[in-house]
Each structure stands twice: as structure tokens, then as C-alpha cells.
Amino acid sequence: MDGPTRTDPSSTPGPGRLRPPVDLARTLGALRASGWKSVPVAEEMRRNTMKRIASGESLVPGVLGFDDTVIPQLENAILAGHDVILLGERGQAKTRVIRSLVGLLDEWLPIVEGSEINDDPYGPVSRGAIDTVADLGDDTPIAWVHRSQRYGEKLATPDTSIADLIGEVDPIKIAEGRYLSDELALHYGLIPRVNRGIFAINELPDLSERIQVGLLNVLEERDVQIRGHRIRLPLDIMLVATANPEDYTNRGRIITPLKDRFGAQIRTHYPYDTMTEVKIMESEAELPTAGIPVTVPMFLKEVVAEVSQLARRSSHLNQRSGVSVRLSIANYETLVANSVRRALRTGEPVAVPRISDLASLVPSTQGKVEVEAMEEGHEQDVVAHLVAAATLAVFRRRVTLNDPGAIVAAFTEQVVVHAGDDLPSAAYLAVLADIPELEPPTRALAGPDAAESPALMASALEFLLEGLHLTKRLNKDASGARALYRGRK
């Protein structure tokens, strides 16, 4: 809603190596002299969260619709120092929320230079760092890591291994002459490498029970066992995870001790209202930025968002996996693409989507919803029903006709109106000239820019005609994106 506008690169994970400021301490002695103090990750995040709350700054920038639900619970969890699991169906910005937490870490963190697991210079835990500090004392070299390097993420899959998460004996180090019993022969996995940071596991229930036990050991018991090596690693990590409620609560695929490790279980959700979904579409959709300008009427944005809202309540669709916000975004992009294609073909200077462009949403919708077994083979009909219901809902909210009887009366047996995604805007202006009763409500829908935009008038007229049909005032004969509106006999 997984959601954001673009966030500052300095607050999100990334592969790039940033250079620390030149005035930071470079030895352990200089670090002590600077007065820098080491605090646990939970305390570090608590401190920065308190600053954001006090300043009114959002904890999760760019994620919409969570301000009164998810965000307060997340703030409480961080202030309490809890590990967190986010439960929700696909497309609810769970991963986006987790990645935003990186911004709550201090920008730079000192480590023992050369450490693989971000060893604290005041209290190293790996054998290499312990030996370095013991040998060099205050001359121990210090490196600084950016907060973006203190975040690790793993998509849980059945083939995830202990070596991936915790570590393995490194055959290269053995070939270089180290003994198997030497702790320095180990290659650390993802979790130790984000020591003093945040580790995220997406779809936690997909981890096998054996791996869950290993994960619990390293996070709770601070005890790591790798091929005969038994190492005490007091790692300092905030654990965050995501899961589908169906997997987490009903199927029992989480071992009880690991489930108990999470201090906060937060339920995410889809946007509760159409306008929030519209705002997410507007912030996330990637629309053409060159060539033909694009203007999307608000009533059509609402129709696209309403399709997703209705899909989440439809008995014809499988609701267990959810209907992602990505459906709205993809449909919005497809709607605009079809209008751009028409503008290119007709030579119009601006692309404005119409109701007839909604027929192009079938491909972008089918890949993101799952129809119930009884509806298999009727996916296009299901999508068409959703689009019609969404259009009707928006029409009823937005349009008030002062004299609908006059409009209906204008459609005599000889009067028909052709519509389609391949017709130029001029064809619709001709309709308004022939049926002047349609002009006032059309202009009201098109808004203040109607006079300068024939394409906007065409879009408003088609929406008005479709609304009159759906409210049973006009008949419609349709074939794909082509339609003929006429009076009711």
C-alpha cells in the first residue's frame, strides 16, 4: 500500500557503499575520547522513534491508510522494544513498512574494522574482533557502517538452510590452512551479518520447522551450532517478519517458541475507502512522462479504485489470498496506456481515458485475482461485472441529474449514440450538438477545463451515458470496447 511514495535513499536498504563523514573517529581510543556510547538496537530505535513522534514526523513515510491503525501499534511495539510480526494478505505494504524501519537507526555506526558481523568496539563478540581489540587496544582501527548496511532480508522458502541464515564452515578458509576447529574458519550467514541491526523474514511460515528451531536458538538462546562448532554469539538484532494470516494462525506452521518470540503481532489491511486507494494509485503508478500529456478524470480514478474495493468483497473471487493494491495500480496504468494508444492513433494532443477503455483491464486484472472454482472459465464475465458495479457506485456518488426525464426523452427511436475506445473526441462533441440535453451534465462532470479539452468532454459524456444505462434509463448494445446507447422501448 506495501503502498509508499518514494522515500529518501538514506533511509532505505540499498547495495551502495556510502562514505562516512571524515570527522568520525578512526581508532578505538579516539572513539572513547569522542564520548560515543554504545546502546542496544532496541534502545537506538526507541530513541529515534520518540523524536519522530514528538516532531509529528511519520514513522513510515509514504504508506497511506495506516495512520490510525497499523502505525500506532508499530510505534507502541518499538517503544516497548518488541520484535514484530506483520500479518496480512498480499499487497498490504508489509515489506514496505519493514524496510522503512531502517530510517529509525542512527545514520552511522562504528564497528571493529574488518568485522563480518558489525562487532561493537566496546564489546566484540566474534573471535576475530575479540583478538584484534585484545592485541591493539586503543589503536584498534574503527570503520563506520551506514544504516542501510544494517538491514538484512530473506524470503522464507522451503529450501532455506541453516547455512543461509546462520553460517557454515568456509572451505576457502580451510584450504588456506585453518583448522576445522578454528572459529575463524566460519562463514557467517545473513543473521549474524546484520548484528546490531534489523533482520526481516518474509513469509515466515514457509520456513521448515528445523530452520525455525535454528532461528530461535540464535535469537533467543544466543547459541550457534555450525558443524560441531558451538559458539556463543550474543547478537543484538531486532527481528521483524511477515506472514499471511491463513498460514500463521490456521495451519499451525509456526513452532510455538518462535511464535512466542514476537512481542507484537500487528494486523495490516487494505485501504478502507476508495479515496485512499486513489491516493495510493496516484503515488505508485508509473505513467508516461514524455510525448502525449495525460489527464485522468477523478471519476475514472474512483472507478478503478472501486473495482478493487468490490473485488475484496466479491463472492466470485477467492478471498484467502487477498486482492492486492497492486491490482489498482496495474489497472490504472493499463487504463492510461489504452488512452495513450488511442491518442496516438487519432492524432489527439492529449490522452484522456474513457469508460470504453475499462475493457482493457481484463488482462491486468486476471493475473491478480483468483476466481472461485465454480467461476473458472468465466473470468472475463467476473471482471466485467466488477467494472459495471464500480461504475454504477461512482455514478451514484458523483452525478445528480436535475431533469433525467428530459435526457431520456431525447433518445427517440431514431437517436442512437456510438461509443468506443477508437473514436476521436470530435465524434462525442457531435453527439452533444445533436442532443443538447446531454451538454449541461457532461460539462459539470468534465469540470472547469471542459471548454479547452474536447477529450475531457468525451470522457465525461461516455461516463454519463454508461451511468444512464446502469441506472436503467438507456439501453446498451456492447461488443468489446464498442457500444451503442439508445432509448428504452
Order of alpha helices (4+ residues) and beta strands (2+ residues): alpha-alpha-alpha-beta-alpha-beta-alpha-beta-beta-alpha-beta-alpha-beta-alpha-beta-alpha-beta-beta-beta-alpha-beta-alpha-alpha-alpha-alpha-alpha-alpha-beta-alpha-alpha-alpha-beta-beta
